[in-house]
Amino acid sequence: MVNENHTFGAYYKYDRTPSGETKGDYLTDMFENGILTEHSASDIWQDESIKKHIFNAYYNGKVGQLGIDLNIDGLFDDTKTPGRTTEQTTLVGAAPVDRTIENNTDNANNFWASKLIFSYPILKGNLSLGGEYSYNHRTDAYTFLASDYVPVKATDTEINEKSAAGFVEYGRQFGKVFAQAGLRYEHLTNDYFNFGQREDEVCRNYGDWFPTATLSAPIGKMQLSLSYRRDIQRPAYANLTSSTIYVNRYTYQSGNPYLQPTYTHSLVLNASYKWANLSLNYARNKDVVTMSTEPFPGSEDPLVSLVRPINSADDYNQFTVNLSASPSFQFSIFNSQLNWHPMWYAFAIFQNYKSPTADGSILTLTRPYFTFVWQNDIELPKDFRLHAAAQWANKGDYNNNRITSNRFNAELGIQRDFNLRRLGQLTLDVRCVDIFNTNKTDAIIYGIRELSVSNPARRTFLIDLVWKFNEARSKYRGSGAGEKQKARM
């Protein structure tokens, strides 16, 4: 900090994940006319190591009444993911046949972004305008070694993406009513290469306008706000890969470099009163990214499927309701004062998503999906805290997924803080998640082929130990640049 009108700073962060191992089983039974003809079991192993460098520098200043906010960000990461699938297939009445697939995925990002915002008071309001620029060079290489033929190809893709945006926003108070309107223009250029060859059909060069508007005002003791915005969500980089991964002899999974961004028009009404909040959100969605199961291209076996992300064929409506309440209570038991912090949360989603089905018809998924949550945190004597929570969700539809079973999850835990004086504070957290072993998921993913998914309940015990030392309130004022682009990584 130079003085109260001029501050600047920078930080650098290094993240290292030496190993993140994942193991799983994939079981498949094949029936013909109700009779079991084949059983296969795949043992899947994967490891992931990550190196990540993160950088931010900022300047906040004021020259007269002109405010200046400048941020420069960098993110450089490298992820290596070796994996292995060992599959044993047994035809009824025949000896088992083994197959092994070893694969390796390497991806890296070289990302820079900058954002500059000017603000100035005008006509009893505040005007903000600025620009944002980002550049990312991403590489994604996939190699494999198979003990038997599989219809998979090695890939070595490269994406050079540039994004530039300009925006303006004006807000003003009119008595008790606050009004704000803004407009943002974004232009993106995406160059896509595979083994050094540019693939023009999947390269992108387009621009879009994104307006926003907000009105807010108090009504008695209640605060209301109504907002509209048009927004964009670009595909995650992992979904744009052209590599195909072997799951078992009947299932392959891939990315989709042809994915389009998702566009949303949303209208949101928020109401808050003391410790209660209500949010109503209507959205019109276009090109939403969903998972699809379809025949494997070029395969002579009609049973072989490819699972990959696609864009929804039709625009559709989605209406969500969020209701939450989080009061606080104090009471005494055995001459000890306790603080109880409950939180009730209800979520509902309604939609009219249209999906193709295996028989060629179009199914409109309209079943409402509800979730109810009750959380409790109780502050006990001697720096103990008790945590108890329950969550219930019903059968319902979300995008092209139909949840076919109710879910219930209960968890219980206790925390204890230990004051280490100059060495800081140690916090021990012990809890059990899904106490009754009822948090299972059963669903159907609709598409040209229908995929039934079953994720069994798993009672889990967790122990978490956190050591905090040298804590101080940060005076860092950097707000970052290119946040949406980072999230895609």
C-alpha positions as CSV (number, residue, x, y, z in Angstrom):
1,M,0.0,0.0,0.0
2,V,1.4,3.4,-1.0
3,N,-1.5,5.4,0.6
4,E,-5.3,5.1,1.0
5,N,-5.8,6.1,-2.7
6,H,-3.2,3.7,-4.2
7,T,-2.7,0.1,-3.3
8,F,-1.0,-2.8,-5.1
9,G,0.1,-6.3,-4.3
10,A,0.9,-9.7,-5.7
11,Y,0.8,-13.3,-4.6
12,Y,2.2,-16.6,-5.9
13,K,0.8,-20.1,-5.0
14,Y,2.2,-23.5,-5.8
15,D,0.0,-26.6,-5.5
16,R,1.4,-30.1,-5.7
17,T,-0.7,-33.3,-5.7
18,P,1.9,-36.1,-5.9
19,S,-0.7,-38.9,-6.2
20,G,-4.5,-39.2,-6.2
21,E,-5.4,-42.9,-6.7
22,T,-8.8,-44.1,-7.8
23,K,-10.0,-47.7,-7.9
24,G,-13.3,-49.1,-9.1
25,D,-15.1,-52.1,-10.4
26,Y,-17.4,-52.2,-13.5
27,L,-19.6,-55.3,-13.8
28,T,-21.7,-56.2,-16.9
29,D,-24.2,-59.0,-17.4
30,M,-25.5,-59.8,-20.9
31,F,-28.9,-61.4,-21.3
32,E,-30.7,-62.7,-24.4
33,N,-34.4,-63.4,-24.1
34,G,-34.0,-63.2,-20.3
35,I,-31.2,-65.8,-20.2
36,L,-27.7,-64.9,-18.9
37,T,-25.1,-65.4,-21.7
38,E,-22.1,-63.4,-20.6
39,H,-20.6,-61.8,-17.5
40,S,-17.6,-59.4,-17.5
41,A,-15.8,-57.7,-14.6
42,S,-13.5,-54.8,-15.1
43,D,-11.0,-53.7,-12.5
44,I,-10.2,-50.0,-13.1
45,W,-7.2,-48.2,-11.6
46,Q,-6.2,-44.6,-12.1
47,D,-3.6,-42.3,-10.6
48,E,-3.4,-38.5,-10.9
49,S,-0.5,-36.2,-10.2
50,I,-0.8,-32.4,-10.5
51,K,1.6,-29.4,-10.5
52,K,0.0,-26.0,-10.4
53,H,1.4,-22.5,-10.3
54,I,-1.0,-19.6,-9.6
55,F,-0.2,-15.9,-9.8
56,N,-2.1,-12.6,-9.3
57,A,-1.0,-9.0,-9.2
58,Y,-3.3,-6.1,-8.7
59,Y,-3.5,-2.3,-8.5
60,N,-6.4,-0.4,-6.8
61,G,-6.3,3.4,-7.2
62,K,-8.2,6.6,-7.2
63,V,-7.4,9.7,-9.1
64,G,-9.8,12.3,-8.1
65,Q,-13.2,10.6,-8.4
66,L,-12.0,8.1,-10.9
67,G,-11.6,4.6,-9.5
68,I,-9.1,2.2,-11.2
69,D,-9.0,-1.6,-10.6
70,L,-6.4,-3.7,-12.5
71,N,-5.8,-7.4,-12.1
72,I,-3.3,-9.7,-13.9
73,D,-3.5,-13.4,-13.4
74,G,-1.6,-16.5,-14.4
75,L,-2.3,-20.2,-14.1
76,F,0.1,-22.9,-15.2
77,D,-0.6,-26.5,-14.5
78,D,0.5,-30.0,-15.6
79,T,-1.6,-33.1,-14.9
80,K,-0.5,-36.7,-15.5
81,T,-3.1,-39.5,-15.3
82,P,-1.9,-43.0,-15.9
83,G,-4.6,-45.7,-15.8
84,R,-5.2,-49.4,-16.3
85,T,-8.3,-51.5,-16.9
86,T,-8.1,-55.3,-16.4
87,E,-11.2,-57.1,-17.8
88,Q,-12.3,-60.7,-17.5
89,T,-15.1,-61.8,-19.7
90,T,-16.8,-65.2,-19.2
91,L,-19.3,-66.7,-21.7
92,V,-21.7,-69.2,-20.2
93,G,-20.1,-72.6,-20.6
94,A,-16.7,-71.2,-21.8
95,A,-13.4,-70.4,-20.1
96,P,-12.7,-66.8,-19.0
97,V,-10.9,-64.4,-21.4
98,D,-8.7,-61.6,-20.0
99,R,-7.9,-58.2,-21.6
100,T,-5.7,-55.4,-20.3
101,I,-5.7,-51.8,-21.4
102,E,-3.0,-49.4,-20.1
103,N,-3.5,-45.7,-20.8
104,N,-2.0,-42.4,-20.0
105,T,-3.4,-38.9,-20.3
106,D,-1.2,-35.7,-20.0
107,N,-2.8,-32.3,-20.1
108,A,-1.4,-28.8,-19.3
109,N,-2.7,-25.2,-19.3
110,N,-0.6,-22.1,-19.9
111,F,-3.1,-19.3,-19.0
112,W,-2.9,-15.5,-18.7
113,A,-5.7,-13.0,-18.0
114,S,-6.0,-9.3,-17.3
115,K,-9.0,-7.1,-16.3
116,L,-9.2,-3.3,-16.0
117,I,-12.2,-1.5,-14.6
118,F,-12.8,2.2,-14.4
119,S,-15.5,3.6,-12.2
120,Y,-16.8,7.2,-11.9
121,P,-19.8,8.9,-10.1
122,I,-22.2,10.4,-12.6
123,L,-25.8,11.7,-12.5
124,K,-26.1,10.7,-8.8
125,G,-25.1,7.1,-9.7
126,N,-22.0,5.1,-10.5
127,L,-20.7,4.2,-13.9
128,S,-18.3,1.3,-14.4
129,L,-16.7,0.3,-17.7
130,G,-13.8,-1.9,-18.5
131,G,-12.3,-4.8,-20.4
132,E,-11.0,-8.3,-19.9
133,Y,-8.6,-10.4,-21.9
134,S,-7.5,-14.0,-21.5
135,Y,-5.3,-16.4,-23.4
136,N,-4.9,-20.2,-22.8
137,H,-2.7,-22.7,-24.5
138,R,-3.9,-26.2,-23.6
139,T,-2.4,-29.5,-24.6
140,D,-4.0,-32.9,-24.1
141,A,-2.3,-36.1,-25.1
142,Y,-3.7,-39.6,-24.8
143,T,-1.8,-42.9,-25.4
144,F,-2.7,-46.5,-24.7
145,L,-1.4,-50.1,-24.9
146,A,-3.8,-52.9,-25.3
147,S,-3.4,-56.7,-25.1
148,D,-6.1,-57.1,-27.8
149,Y,-7.6,-54.9,-30.5
150,V,-9.8,-52.0,-29.4
151,P,-11.3,-49.3,-31.7
152,V,-9.4,-46.5,-29.9
153,K,-6.9,-44.0,-31.3
154,A,-4.1,-42.1,-29.6
155,T,-4.6,-38.3,-29.7
156,D,-2.4,-35.3,-29.2
157,T,-4.6,-32.2,-29.2
158,E,-3.7,-28.5,-28.7
159,I,-6.1,-25.6,-28.1
160,N,-5.1,-21.9,-28.5
161,E,-8.0,-19.8,-27.1
162,K,-8.2,-16.0,-27.0
163,S,-11.1,-14.2,-25.3
164,A,-11.7,-10.5,-25.2
165,A,-14.6,-8.6,-23.5
166,G,-15.8,-5.1,-23.0
167,F,-18.5,-4.1,-20.5
168,V,-20.3,-1.1,-19.1
169,E,-22.6,-0.9,-16.0
170,Y,-24.5,1.9,-14.4
171,G,-26.3,1.8,-11.0
172,R,-28.3,4.5,-9.2
173,Q,-30.5,4.9,-6.2
174,F,-34.0,6.3,-6.8
175,G,-35.4,6.9,-3.3
176,K,-35.6,3.4,-1.8
177,V,-35.3,1.7,-5.1
178,F,-31.9,0.8,-6.5
179,A,-31.6,0.2,-10.3
180,Q,-28.7,-1.2,-12.2
181,A,-28.2,-2.1,-15.9
182,G,-25.2,-3.5,-17.7
183,L,-24.0,-4.8,-21.1
184,R,-21.1,-7.0,-21.9
185,Y,-19.7,-8.0,-25.3
186,E,-17.4,-11.1,-25.5
187,H,-15.5,-12.4,-28.5
188,L,-13.7,-15.7,-28.5
189,T,-11.3,-17.3,-31.0
190,N,-10.5,-21.0,-30.5
191,D,-7.9,-22.8,-32.7
192,Y,-8.0,-26.6,-32.4
193,F,-5.1,-28.9,-33.5
194,N,-4.7,-32.7,-33.5
195,F,-1.1,-34.0,-34.0
196,G,-0.2,-30.5,-35.2
197,Q,-2.9,-30.4,-37.9
198,R,-5.5,-27.7,-37.6
199,E,-9.1,-29.0,-37.6
200,D,-11.2,-26.1,-39.1
201,E,-14.5,-27.7,-38.4
202,V,-14.1,-27.6,-34.7
203,C,-12.4,-24.2,-34.5
204,R,-14.5,-21.3,-33.1
205,N,-14.7,-17.6,-33.9
206,Y,-17.7,-15.8,-32.5
207,G,-19.0,-12.9,-30.4
208,D,-22.0,-12.4,-28.2
209,W,-23.9,-9.7,-26.2
210,F,-24.9,-10.2,-22.6
211,P,-27.3,-7.7,-21.0
212,T,-28.1,-7.5,-17.3
213,A,-30.6,-5.5,-15.2
214,T,-31.5,-5.4,-11.5
215,L,-34.1,-3.7,-9.4
216,S,-34.0,-3.9,-5.6
217,A,-36.0,-2.2,-2.8
218,P,-37.1,-2.8,0.8
219,I,-40.8,-3.4,1.5
220,G,-41.3,-3.1,5.2
221,K,-38.7,-5.3,6.8
222,M,-38.3,-7.4,3.7
223,Q,-35.7,-6.9,1.0
224,L,-36.7,-7.7,-2.6
225,S,-34.7,-7.8,-5.8
226,L,-35.6,-8.7,-9.4
227,S,-32.9,-9.4,-11.9
228,Y,-32.5,-10.5,-15.5
229,R,-29.4,-11.6,-17.3
230,R,-28.3,-13.5,-20.4
231,D,-25.3,-15.7,-19.7
232,I,-22.9,-18.1,-21.3
233,Q,-21.2,-21.3,-20.1
234,R,-18.5,-22.6,-22.3
235,P,-17.6,-26.4,-22.3
236,A,-15.0,-27.6,-19.8
237,Y,-11.7,-28.3,-21.6
238,A,-11.9,-31.9,-20.5
239,N,-15.1,-32.3,-22.5
240,L,-13.5,-31.0,-25.7
241,T,-10.9,-33.8,-25.9
242,S,-11.1,-36.1,-28.9
243,S,-9.6,-39.1,-27.0
244,T,-11.7,-42.2,-26.4
245,I,-11.2,-44.2,-23.2
246,Y,-11.9,-48.0,-22.9
247,V,-14.3,-48.9,-20.0
248,N,-15.2,-52.4,-21.0
249,R,-15.7,-54.3,-24.3
250,Y,-19.2,-52.8,-24.6
251,T,-18.6,-49.3,-23.3
252,Y,-16.2,-46.5,-24.4
253,Q,-16.1,-42.9,-23.2
254,S,-14.9,-39.8,-25.1
255,G,-15.0,-36.1,-25.2
256,N,-16.6,-34.0,-27.9
257,P,-14.7,-31.2,-29.6
258,Y,-17.8,-30.1,-31.5
259,L,-19.6,-29.0,-28.3
260,Q,-21.3,-25.6,-28.4
261,P,-21.5,-23.2,-25.4
262,T,-24.7,-23.1,-23.3
263,Y,-26.8,-20.0,-23.3
264,T,-29.3,-19.0,-20.6
265,H,-31.9,-16.3,-20.2
266,S,-32.7,-16.1,-16.5
267,L,-35.2,-14.0,-14.4
268,V,-34.6,-14.2,-10.7
269,L,-36.7,-12.9,-7.8
270,N,-35.1,-12.8,-4.4
271,A,-36.8,-12.0,-1.1
272,S,-35.1,-11.9,2.4
273,Y,-36.5,-11.3,5.8
274,K,-34.2,-11.5,8.8
275,W,-32.9,-15.1,8.7
276,A,-35.1,-16.4,5.9
277,N,-34.5,-16.3,2.2
278,L,-36.5,-17.2,-0.9
279,S,-35.3,-17.3,-4.5
280,L,-37.4,-18.0,-7.6
281,N,-35.4,-18.6,-10.8
282,Y,-36.9,-19.0,-14.3
283,A,-34.4,-20.0,-17.0
284,R,-34.6,-20.6,-20.7
285,N,-31.7,-22.9,-21.6
286,K,-30.1,-23.5,-25.0
287,D,-27.5,-26.1,-25.9
288,V,-27.1,-27.5,-22.4
289,V,-24.3,-30.1,-22.1
290,T,-25.5,-33.5,-21.1
291,M,-24.2,-37.1,-21.3
292,S,-25.4,-39.3,-24.1
293,T,-25.1,-43.0,-24.8
294,E,-25.1,-44.0,-28.5
295,P,-23.9,-46.7,-30.9
296,F,-20.1,-46.7,-31.3
297,P,-19.3,-45.1,-34.7
298,G,-18.0,-47.7,-37.2
299,S,-18.5,-50.7,-34.9
300,E,-19.9,-53.9,-36.4
301,D,-21.2,-55.0,-33.0
302,P,-24.5,-53.1,-32.3
303,L,-24.1,-53.7,-28.6
304,V,-21.0,-51.5,-28.3
305,S,-21.8,-48.0,-27.0
306,L,-20.1,-44.7,-26.8
307,V,-20.7,-42.4,-23.8
308,R,-19.9,-38.7,-24.6
309,P,-21.1,-35.2,-23.8
310,I,-23.5,-33.6,-26.3
311,N,-25.6,-30.4,-26.5
312,S,-29.4,-30.7,-25.9
313,A,-31.3,-30.7,-29.2
314,D,-34.1,-28.4,-28.1
315,D,-34.3,-25.3,-25.9
316,Y,-36.2,-25.9,-22.7
317,N,-37.6,-24.1,-19.6
318,Q,-36.4,-24.7,-16.1
319,F,-37.9,-23.2,-12.9
320,T,-36.2,-23.6,-9.5
321,V,-37.3,-22.6,-6.0
322,N,-34.8,-22.2,-3.1
323,L,-36.1,-21.6,0.4
324,S,-33.7,-21.4,3.4
325,A,-33.9,-20.4,7.0
326,S,-30.9,-20.1,9.4
327,P,-31.8,-18.6,12.8
328,S,-29.7,-18.8,16.0
329,F,-30.8,-19.8,19.5
330,Q,-29.2,-19.7,22.9
331,F,-30.3,-21.9,25.8
332,S,-28.8,-23.3,29.1
333,I,-28.5,-26.9,30.2
334,F,-26.8,-27.8,33.5
335,N,-25.6,-24.3,34.1
336,S,-23.9,-24.3,30.6
337,Q,-24.9,-21.9,27.8
338,L,-25.3,-23.5,24.4
339,N,-25.6,-21.9,21.0
340,W,-27.7,-23.7,18.4
341,H,-27.4,-22.8,14.7
342,P,-30.0,-24.8,12.7
343,M,-30.4,-24.4,9.0
344,W,-33.4,-25.6,6.9
345,Y,-33.1,-25.7,3.2
346,A,-35.6,-26.7,0.5
347,F,-34.9,-26.9,-3.2
348,A,-37.3,-27.8,-6.1
349,I,-36.7,-27.9,-9.8
350,F,-39.3,-28.1,-12.6
351,Q,-38.5,-28.5,-16.3
352,N,-39.8,-29.6,-19.7
353,Y,-36.6,-31.2,-21.1
354,K,-37.2,-33.2,-24.4
355,S,-35.0,-36.3,-24.9
356,P,-34.8,-38.9,-27.6
357,T,-35.3,-42.5,-26.4
358,A,-34.2,-45.9,-27.5
359,D,-37.4,-46.7,-29.3
360,G,-37.1,-43.5,-31.4
361,S,-39.8,-41.5,-29.6
362,I,-39.4,-38.2,-27.8
363,L,-39.9,-38.1,-24.0
364,T,-40.6,-34.9,-22.2
365,L,-39.0,-35.1,-18.7
366,T,-41.3,-33.1,-16.4
367,R,-41.3,-34.8,-13.0
368,P,-40.4,-32.3,-10.3
369,Y,-37.3,-33.0,-8.2
370,F,-37.2,-31.9,-4.5
371,T,-34.4,-31.8,-2.0
372,F,-34.8,-31.0,1.8
373,V,-31.9,-30.4,4.1
374,W,-31.8,-29.9,7.9
375,Q,-28.4,-29.0,9.4
376,N,-27.6,-28.4,13.1
377,D,-24.4,-27.0,14.7
378,I,-24.4,-26.7,18.5
379,E,-21.6,-25.0,20.3
380,L,-20.9,-27.0,23.5
381,P,-18.7,-26.1,26.6
382,K,-14.9,-26.7,26.5
383,D,-14.7,-25.8,22.8
384,F,-16.7,-28.7,21.6
385,R,-19.2,-28.5,18.7
386,L,-21.8,-31.0,17.7
387,H,-22.9,-31.4,14.0
388,A,-26.0,-33.3,12.9
389,A,-27.6,-33.2,9.5
390,A,-30.2,-35.0,7.4
391,Q,-31.0,-34.8,3.7
392,W,-33.8,-36.3,1.6
393,A,-34.4,-36.2,-2.1
394,N,-37.2,-37.7,-4.1
395,K,-37.6,-39.3,-7.5
396,G,-37.6,-36.8,-10.3
397,D,-36.1,-35.4,-13.5
398,Y,-33.0,-33.2,-14.0
399,N,-32.0,-32.5,-17.6
400,N,-32.0,-35.9,-19.4
401,N,-31.6,-37.8,-16.1
402,R,-34.5,-39.5,-14.4
403,I,-33.9,-40.2,-10.7
404,T,-35.7,-43.5,-10.0
405,S,-35.3,-43.9,-6.2
406,N,-35.6,-41.7,-3.1
407,R,-32.4,-40.8,-1.2
408,F,-31.8,-40.2,2.4
409,N,-28.6,-39.2,4.1
410,A,-27.9,-38.6,7.8
411,E,-24.6,-37.6,9.3
412,L,-23.3,-37.0,12.8
413,G,-20.1,-35.5,13.9
414,I,-18.2,-33.7,16.7
415,Q,-15.5,-31.1,16.6
416,R,-13.0,-29.9,19.2
417,D,-10.7,-26.9,19.1
418,F,-7.3,-27.0,20.9
419,N,-5.6,-23.7,21.7
420,L,-1.9,-24.1,21.1
421,R,-1.2,-20.5,22.2
422,R,1.6,-19.1,20.0
423,L,1.5,-22.2,17.8
424,G,-2.1,-21.4,16.7
425,Q,-5.2,-23.6,16.9
426,L,-5.8,-27.3,16.2
427,T,-9.3,-28.5,15.2
428,L,-10.3,-32.1,15.2
429,D,-13.4,-33.2,13.3
430,V,-14.8,-36.7,13.6
431,R,-18.0,-37.6,11.8
432,C,-20.0,-40.4,10.2
433,V,-21.7,-39.8,6.8
434,D,-24.7,-41.8,5.7
435,I,-25.3,-43.4,9.1
436,F,-28.1,-45.6,8.0
437,N,-26.5,-46.6,4.7
438,T,-29.5,-45.2,2.6
439,N,-27.9,-42.6,0.4
440,K,-28.0,-44.6,-2.9
441,T,-28.6,-43.3,-6.4
442,D,-30.6,-45.0,-9.1
443,A,-31.1,-43.2,-12.4
444,I,-31.8,-43.5,-16.1
445,I,-29.9,-41.3,-18.5
446,Y,-32.1,-41.0,-21.6
447,G,-30.8,-40.8,-25.2
448,I,-30.5,-42.8,-28.3
449,R,-29.5,-45.6,-25.9
450,E,-30.7,-45.6,-22.4
451,L,-28.1,-46.0,-19.6
452,S,-29.2,-47.2,-16.2
453,V,-27.0,-46.1,-13.4
454,S,-26.9,-47.4,-9.8
455,N,-24.6,-45.9,-7.2
456,P,-24.9,-47.9,-3.9
457,A,-25.0,-46.3,-0.5
458,R,-21.7,-46.0,1.4
459,R,-21.5,-45.4,5.1
460,T,-18.3,-43.3,5.6
461,F,-16.2,-42.3,8.6
462,L,-14.1,-39.2,8.4
463,I,-11.4,-37.8,10.6
464,D,-10.2,-34.3,9.7
465,L,-7.3,-32.5,11.5
466,V,-6.7,-28.8,10.7
467,W,-3.9,-26.7,12.1
468,K,-4.3,-22.9,11.8
469,F,-1.4,-20.7,12.7
470,N,-0.3,-17.1,12.1
471,E,-3.9,-16.2,11.2
472,A,-4.5,-12.5,10.3
473,R,-7.2,-10.7,8.4
474,S,-6.0,-10.4,4.8
475,K,-5.7,-6.9,3.4
476,Y,-5.2,-8.3,-0.1
477,R,-7.5,-6.6,-2.6
478,G,-6.9,-8.6,-5.7
479,S,-10.2,-9.8,-7.3
480,G,-8.7,-11.9,-10.1
481,A,-9.2,-12.0,-13.9
482,G,-10.5,-14.7,-16.2
483,E,-12.4,-16.5,-13.5
484,K,-14.9,-18.2,-15.8
485,Q,-12.1,-19.4,-18.0
486,K,-10.2,-20.9,-15.0
487,A,-13.3,-22.8,-13.9
488,R,-13.3,-24.6,-17.3
489,M,-9.9,-26.2,-16.4
